[in-house]
Amino acid sequence: MHPYYIDLGFKDVRIGMYERLDFDQDGIPRYRYPAGLYYNITFIRHVALYHHSRYLKFGRPEDLRLFLRMSEWIVLHGQESEDSFLFPCAFPYACPHAQFTPPWISALGQERMLSVLSRAWAATGKEEFLRMACKAMQPFELPASEGGVQARFPDGGIGFEEYPRQEPNLVLNGLITALIGLYDLGETGQAPRARELCRQGISSLEANLHRYDLAYWSAYDLTGYVASANYHFYHIMQLWALYEMTGREAFKRTTLKWQGYRKGPRFHATYLVSRGRTWLRQQLQ
């Protein structure tokens, strides 16, 4: 299978993620939270995909070995039922508009499972990887109110929640990442439903992309919360990846437009003022 669509190594070094990772004796990363060290499945899959991309670029067996070790760790430590394969988050988390207590699932976490296990199946031919990947898609079929990660845009279009809750907020980076995972599983040729959900989600995002455009910066989610500088840059990387995957001009236009927002003092000044206002509103709530 092809390398992951975004340079995760560059992204992670840029935001300092590796500085907060602690690798156990088997090379599995744990993340340093205020409450302590936790295995965060999102970061485990993140590092796994990075090693897979390095293997495809440079052909180093060590990268393939590490990728497969993490893939096998996921299979061994996930929660399998008759119709699903989940990896709930085991740590509390607070995002801008909600707080989550364990266990909780995320479209971001489930997506990375689709991307990793699809690639592990392609690399080894082991049916266990493909079977678990197909089961990991189950939450994408269920609305958040029923324990899944599916949500709807105001126009009724389908989306997938990084932080599932009753009121949709559809965090942009989590939604795009979810679409990429469905795309990866669909690319195996063994999961037509994943291909269909991806198609619907991409069309829905294309129709609703304007909701994330603040006319000077990108929004983190549907509430209009202003994205940080790192997330704004990540949105640009992700949308360009979607353009390369789909050829849809709307993603290219928005990528170039949002890249333009990163230039010039007027945009930076407006962004900083808006971030300050957002922070002040939160303090007054």
C-alpha positions as CSV (number, residue, x, y, z in Angstrom):
1,M,0.0,0.0,0.0
2,H,1.1,3.6,-0.6
3,P,2.7,5.8,2.1
4,Y,0.4,7.8,4.4
5,Y,-0.8,11.0,2.6
6,I,0.6,13.4,5.2
7,D,4.2,13.6,6.4
8,L,3.5,12.7,10.0
9,G,7.2,12.9,11.0
10,F,7.4,16.5,9.9
11,K,4.1,17.3,11.6
12,D,5.0,15.6,14.9
13,V,8.5,17.2,15.1
14,R,7.0,20.6,14.3
15,I,4.4,20.4,17.1
16,G,6.8,18.7,19.6
17,M,4.8,15.5,20.0
18,Y,7.9,13.3,20.2
19,E,9.0,15.2,23.2
20,R,6.0,14.0,25.1
21,L,6.2,10.3,24.1
22,D,7.7,7.6,26.3
23,F,8.5,4.3,24.5
24,D,8.0,1.1,26.5
25,Q,10.4,-1.9,26.3
26,D,8.6,-3.1,23.2
27,G,8.8,0.2,21.4
28,I,5.1,1.1,22.0
29,P,4.7,4.8,22.6
30,R,2.9,6.2,25.7
31,Y,1.9,9.8,26.0
32,R,2.6,12.1,29.0
33,Y,-0.7,13.5,30.3
34,P,-1.0,15.6,33.5
35,A,-2.5,12.4,35.1
36,G,0.4,10.3,34.0
37,L,1.6,8.0,31.2
38,Y,-1.1,6.5,29.1
39,Y,-1.2,4.3,25.9
40,N,-3.2,6.6,23.5
41,I,-4.2,4.5,20.6
42,T,-4.2,7.6,18.3
43,F,-0.5,8.2,18.9
44,I,0.3,4.5,18.7
45,R,-1.3,4.3,15.3
46,H,0.3,7.6,14.4
47,V,3.8,6.4,15.0
48,A,3.0,3.1,13.3
49,L,2.0,4.9,10.1
50,Y,5.1,7.0,10.3
51,H,7.3,3.8,10.3
52,H,5.2,2.3,7.5
53,S,5.9,5.4,5.3
54,R,9.6,5.3,6.2
55,Y,9.7,1.6,5.2
56,L,8.1,2.3,1.8
57,K,10.4,5.3,1.2
58,F,13.7,3.7,2.3
59,G,13.1,0.0,2.5
60,R,14.6,-0.5,6.0
61,P,13.4,-3.8,7.6
62,E,13.5,-2.2,11.0
63,D,10.7,0.2,10.1
64,L,8.6,-2.6,8.8
65,R,9.3,-4.6,12.0
66,L,8.2,-1.7,14.2
67,F,5.1,-1.1,12.1
68,L,4.0,-4.7,12.4
69,R,4.8,-4.9,16.1
70,M,2.5,-1.9,16.7
71,S,-0.2,-3.4,14.4
72,E,-0.1,-6.7,16.4
73,W,-0.2,-4.8,19.7
74,I,-3.4,-3.0,18.5
75,V,-5.0,-6.4,17.6
76,L,-4.1,-7.9,21.0
77,H,-5.2,-4.9,23.1
78,G,-8.4,-3.8,21.4
79,Q,-11.9,-4.8,22.5
80,E,-13.5,-7.2,20.0
81,S,-17.2,-8.1,20.0
82,E,-19.3,-10.0,17.6
83,D,-19.7,-7.0,15.3
84,S,-17.1,-4.4,16.3
85,F,-13.5,-3.8,17.2
86,L,-13.0,-0.8,19.5
87,F,-10.1,0.8,21.3
88,P,-11.7,3.2,23.8
89,C,-9.7,6.0,25.3
90,A,-8.7,5.1,28.8
91,F,-8.0,8.7,30.0
92,P,-10.1,11.7,30.8
93,Y,-10.0,14.5,28.3
94,A,-11.3,18.1,28.0
95,C,-11.8,19.7,24.6
96,P,-13.0,23.3,24.0
97,H,-16.7,22.4,24.3
98,A,-17.0,19.1,26.3
99,Q,-15.3,16.9,28.8
100,F,-15.0,13.1,28.4
101,T,-14.5,10.5,31.0
102,P,-13.2,7.0,30.1
103,P,-14.0,4.9,28.3
104,W,-14.9,6.9,25.2
105,I,-14.3,6.4,21.5
106,S,-13.3,8.8,18.7
107,A,-13.5,8.8,15.0
108,L,-9.9,9.9,15.0
109,G,-8.8,6.8,17.0
110,Q,-11.0,4.4,15.0
111,E,-9.8,5.9,11.7
112,R,-6.1,5.3,12.4
113,M,-7.0,1.7,13.2
114,L,-8.5,1.4,9.7
115,S,-5.3,2.9,8.1
116,V,-2.9,0.8,10.1
117,L,-4.6,-2.5,9.9
118,S,-5.4,-2.1,6.2
119,R,-1.7,-1.6,5.6
120,A,-0.7,-4.5,7.9
121,W,-3.0,-6.8,5.9
122,A,-1.4,-5.5,2.6
123,A,2.1,-6.1,4.0
124,T,1.5,-9.6,5.4
125,G,-1.7,-11.0,3.9
126,K,-2.9,-12.0,7.4
127,E,-6.7,-12.1,7.4
128,E,-6.8,-11.2,11.1
129,F,-5.7,-7.6,10.3
130,L,-8.4,-7.2,7.6
131,R,-11.1,-8.8,9.8
132,M,-10.3,-6.4,12.6
133,A,-10.2,-3.4,10.3
134,C,-13.6,-4.2,8.9
135,K,-15.0,-4.5,12.5
136,A,-13.3,-1.3,13.5
137,M,-15.6,0.5,10.9
138,Q,-18.7,-0.3,12.9
139,P,-18.9,3.0,14.9
140,F,-18.9,4.9,11.6
141,E,-22.4,3.4,10.9
142,L,-23.9,4.6,14.3
143,P,-24.8,8.1,15.4
144,A,-23.0,9.5,18.4
145,S,-26.3,9.2,20.4
146,E,-26.1,5.4,19.9
147,G,-22.5,5.0,20.9
148,G,-21.0,5.6,17.4
149,V,-19.1,8.5,15.8
150,Q,-21.5,9.5,13.0
151,A,-22.9,13.0,13.0
152,R,-24.7,15.3,10.6
153,F,-24.0,18.8,9.2
154,P,-26.8,21.4,9.4
155,D,-27.6,20.5,5.7
156,G,-28.0,16.8,6.6
157,G,-24.7,15.7,5.2
158,I,-22.8,12.9,6.9
159,G,-19.7,13.5,9.1
160,F,-17.7,11.8,11.8
161,E,-16.9,13.1,15.2
162,E,-13.5,13.2,16.8
163,Y,-15.3,14.0,20.1
164,P,-18.8,12.4,19.9
165,R,-21.5,14.2,21.8
166,Q,-25.2,15.0,21.4
167,E,-24.7,18.4,19.7
168,P,-22.5,18.0,16.6
169,N,-19.4,20.0,16.4
170,L,-17.4,18.0,13.8
171,V,-13.8,18.9,14.5
172,L,-12.3,19.4,11.0
173,N,-8.9,17.6,11.5
174,G,-10.6,14.6,13.0
175,L,-13.3,14.5,10.3
176,I,-10.7,14.6,7.5
177,T,-8.6,11.9,9.3
178,A,-11.7,9.7,9.5
179,L,-12.3,10.1,5.8
180,I,-8.7,9.0,5.1
181,G,-9.2,5.9,7.2
182,L,-12.3,4.9,5.3
183,Y,-10.5,5.6,2.1
184,D,-7.7,3.2,3.1
185,L,-10.0,0.4,4.0
186,G,-12.0,0.9,0.8
187,E,-8.7,0.7,-1.2
188,T,-8.2,-2.9,0.0
189,G,-11.1,-3.9,-2.3
190,Q,-12.6,-5.9,0.6
191,A,-14.9,-3.3,2.2
192,P,-17.3,-1.7,-0.3
193,R,-19.2,-0.1,2.6
194,A,-16.1,1.8,3.7
195,R,-15.7,3.1,0.1
196,E,-19.3,4.3,0.2
197,L,-19.1,6.0,3.6
198,C,-15.9,7.7,2.4
199,R,-17.6,8.9,-0.8
200,Q,-20.6,10.3,1.1
201,G,-18.3,12.0,3.7
202,I,-16.1,13.6,1.1
203,S,-19.1,15.0,-0.8
204,S,-20.6,16.3,2.5
205,L,-17.3,18.0,3.6
206,E,-17.0,19.6,0.1
207,A,-20.5,21.0,0.5
208,N,-19.9,22.3,4.0
209,L,-16.3,23.4,3.8
210,H,-17.4,27.0,3.9
211,R,-18.5,26.6,7.5
212,Y,-14.9,26.3,8.5
213,D,-13.8,29.4,6.7
214,L,-13.6,32.5,9.0
215,A,-12.5,34.7,6.1
216,Y,-9.1,35.2,7.7
217,W,-8.3,31.8,9.3
218,S,-9.8,28.3,9.6
219,A,-12.2,27.2,12.3
220,Y,-11.3,24.2,14.5
221,D,-14.9,22.9,14.5
222,L,-18.4,23.9,13.5
223,T,-18.8,26.2,16.5
224,G,-16.4,28.7,14.9
225,Y,-13.6,28.1,17.5
226,V,-10.5,29.6,15.9
227,A,-7.9,27.0,15.1
228,S,-4.5,27.3,16.5
229,A,-1.6,28.1,14.2
230,N,-0.5,24.4,14.2
231,Y,-4.0,23.2,13.5
232,H,-4.5,25.8,10.7
233,F,-1.3,24.5,9.1
234,Y,-2.5,20.9,9.6
235,H,-5.9,21.7,7.9
236,I,-3.9,22.9,4.9
237,M,-1.9,19.7,4.7
238,Q,-5.0,17.6,5.1
239,L,-7.0,19.4,2.5
240,W,-4.2,19.2,0.0
241,A,-4.1,15.4,0.7
242,L,-7.8,15.2,0.0
243,Y,-7.3,17.1,-3.3
244,E,-4.6,14.7,-4.4
245,M,-6.8,11.8,-3.4
246,T,-10.0,13.0,-5.1
247,G,-9.0,15.6,-7.6
248,R,-11.8,17.8,-6.3
249,E,-11.0,21.5,-7.1
250,A,-12.9,22.7,-4.0
251,F,-10.2,21.2,-1.8
252,K,-7.4,22.8,-3.9
253,R,-9.0,26.2,-3.8
254,T,-9.5,26.2,-0.1
255,T,-6.0,24.9,0.5
256,L,-4.5,27.8,-1.5
257,K,-6.9,30.3,0.2
258,W,-6.1,29.2,3.7
259,Q,-2.4,29.2,2.9
260,G,-2.8,32.8,1.9
261,Y,-4.3,33.5,5.4
262,R,-0.9,32.6,6.8
263,K,0.7,35.6,5.0
264,G,0.7,39.3,6.0
265,P,0.5,41.1,9.3
266,R,-3.2,41.9,8.9
267,F,-4.2,38.3,9.0
268,H,-1.9,37.5,12.0
269,A,-3.3,40.5,13.9
270,T,-6.9,39.5,13.2
271,Y,-6.2,35.9,14.2
272,L,-4.5,36.9,17.5
273,V,-7.4,39.3,18.4
274,S,-10.0,36.6,17.6
275,R,-8.1,34.0,19.7
276,G,-8.1,36.5,22.6
277,R,-11.8,37.0,22.3
278,T,-12.5,33.3,22.2
279,W,-10.4,32.8,25.3
280,L,-12.2,35.6,27.1
281,R,-15.7,34.1,26.2
282,Q,-14.6,30.8,27.6
283,Q,-13.5,32.4,30.9
284,L,-16.9,34.2,31.2
285,Q,-18.9,31.0,30.6
